[in-house]
């Protein structure tokens, strides 16, 4: 599919990814909520269902979630050049920040003000992760599909009560998704 890309779209894509990446503390789950707000609610570049699909793909793919998501969103908006620009916007802020911090690491490590700020930031990160979790769960519940809701509950119990690795849960759900798709396609052909 050939995309008609203009410089304004690429600049907006780069700027959005750069700002999101600059303001994301706490890892991939935090940026999911921010990406949804930016690309679904504010810019209306994606539908909510599409953002959920992107989240599922990026979480089950190797590599950092923000970079994986930027590849998909960039491609969706502006093809291969969009992917390149989105990834660049995503990786530049952490590279710059970590490079600066590494120059004065000892001062950061021993500074009580920075240590306190980082502890307080963790509380905010936890709140954002809870928000993302509740939004994802709510979207599953909105489907009113008993199988998906039951699978979500079983997976939650498996992780929380039985301490089963999240990676195993993701792989298990991926397998179920593939089998469901194959079964649906076979049923449609028959």
DAQUI-V632829 format. One record per residue. OMEGA is omega as a letter, one per 40 degrees, with the letter a starting at -180 (* if undefined). NEAR is the number of other ideal C-beta (glycine too) atoms within 12 Angstrom. D_CENTER is the distance of its C-alpha to the mean C-alpha in whole Angstrom. Layout:
omega = (OMEGA OMEGA)
near = (NEAR NEAR)
d_center = (D_CENTER D_CENTER)
This chain:
omega = (a a i a i a a i i i i i i a a i a a i a i a a i i i a a i a i i i i i a a a i a a a a i a i a i i i i i i i i a a i a i i i a a a i i a a i a a i i i a a i a i i i a a a i i i a a a a i i a a a i i i a i a a a i i a a a a i i i i i i i i i i i i i i i i i i i i a a i i i i i i a i i a i a a a a i i i a i i i i i a a a a i i a i i i i a i i a i i i i i i i i i i i i i i i a a *)
near = (9 8 18 13 24 15 13 14 24 27 21 27 39 32 23 34 44 29 23 37 37 22 25 35 28 26 24 30 32 31 42 37 35 36 44 35 26 32 34 26 17 16 23 15 29 27 17 23 16 23 34 28 22 35 36 25 25 29 31 25 22 13 19 22 35 42 33 30 46 42 33 34 44 38 25 28 37 31 24 19 24 33 29 24 33 43 30 25 36 40 27 25 27 26 19 16 20 16 14 14 18 15 12 15 14 11 15 19 13 11 15 12 12 18 15 12 15 19 14 15 20 18 16 20 25 19 19 29 25 18 22 32 23 16 27 29 21 17 28 27 17 16 19 10 14 12 19 24 19 16 24 26 18 20 28 21 15 20 21 14 11 13 11 19 13 18 15 17 25 25 19 21 28 21 16 22 21 15 15 18 14 14 15 14 12 11 10 9 8 7)
d_center = (25 26 24 26 24 26 25 24 21 20 21 19 16 17 18 14 12 15 15 11 11 15 14 11 13 12 9 5 6 8 6 4 8 9 7 9 12 12 12 13 15 17 17 17 16 14 15 13 14 12 9 9 10 7 5 8 9 6 7 10 11 12 11 9 5 6 9 8 6 9 11 11 11 14 15 15 17 19 19 20 20 17 15 17 17 14 13 16 15 12 14 17 17 16 19 21 20 21 24 25 25 26 29 30 28 32 32 28 29 32 32 32 30 27 27 27 25 22 23 23 19 18 19 17 14 15 16 12 11 14 13 10 12 14 13 11 15 17 15 16 20 20 21 24 23 25 24 20 21 23 21 18 21 22 19 19 23 22 20 21 25 25 23 22 19 15 16 19 17 14 17 19 17 17 21 21 19 21 24 24 23 26 28 27 28 31 32 32 34 37)
